[in-house]
Amino acid sequence: MKPKTKEKEYSRKAKRMRGRMDAIEAKYPHIDFTNAELRRDMANYANLMRELVYATVNRDYCKSDDPDRMCETCNCWKQIRASTM
């Protein structure tokens, strides 16, 4: 009896992924996607962008580091803490 494999499933998945990759590559014909340094830099850039968004949201979220001081437009955890005391 031949053991069951997921060869067809993985082949379909690989084909779909290759199609998506080809579509992205077609949008940017002047970029060499086989360049490992470029891919690494783009991954680093994406991570930095995520961190920047997180830092910006946190910066705008609360204006005070003092847990007992709420600003006039407080919408952070301090408001919940104050309402439960």
N, C-alpha and C positions, 0 to 999 in steps of 0.2 A: 504494500500500500504506500502510495506516494504521500509524504508529509505535506500538510497544508502550509502554504506560505502566503504572504501578502504581496507577492511580486506584482500582481496587476494593480493593486491599490497604490503601492508605492510608485509604480510606473506612471499611473494617472496623476498622482500628486506631483511628481517630478515634472511632468509635461505641463501641468498648470503653472507651476512655479517658473519654469523656463519661459513660458508665454508671458507671464507678468514681467519677468526680468527683461525680455526682449522689447516689451512695450515701453518700459522705462528707458532702455537704451536708445530706442527709436526717437524718443522725445528730445534726447540730448546727443545728437550724432557727433558733436565736436569733443565729447568727453570720453576718455579712455577708461572704461569701467574695469579693465583688467589690471590697472595700476594699483598695487596694494597700498602704496603710500597715500594715494588719494582716498581710497576707501577708509583707511584708518583715520585720516584727517576729517573726513565727513562724519564718521561715527563719533569722533571726539567733539566735533562741532555740534552734533545733535544732542549729545550729553550735556554740553555746556549750555545750550539753549534751554533744555529742560531745567537745569539747575538755576538759570537766570529767571525763568518764569516762576519757579518755586520761591526764590529769594525775593522777587518783586512782590509776589502775592503776600508773603509773610511780612515784608516791610510795610505794605499798605494795610495789613490786617490789624496790627496793633502798634500804637505809637508809644507805649510805655512798657518798660521791662519790670516795673514794680507791680507785683501781683495784687496789691491793694488799691492801685490808682487806675481808674477807668477814664478814658478820654470822653469827650462829649458825644462822639459818634461811635461809641463802643459797640462792636458786633462780634467780639471774640469770646473765648472761654470765661473771661472775667465777668461778663454779663450773666452767664449761666450760674457761675459761682455766687454772684451777688443775689440772684433771685432765689437761690436755695438756702440761703443763710437766714 
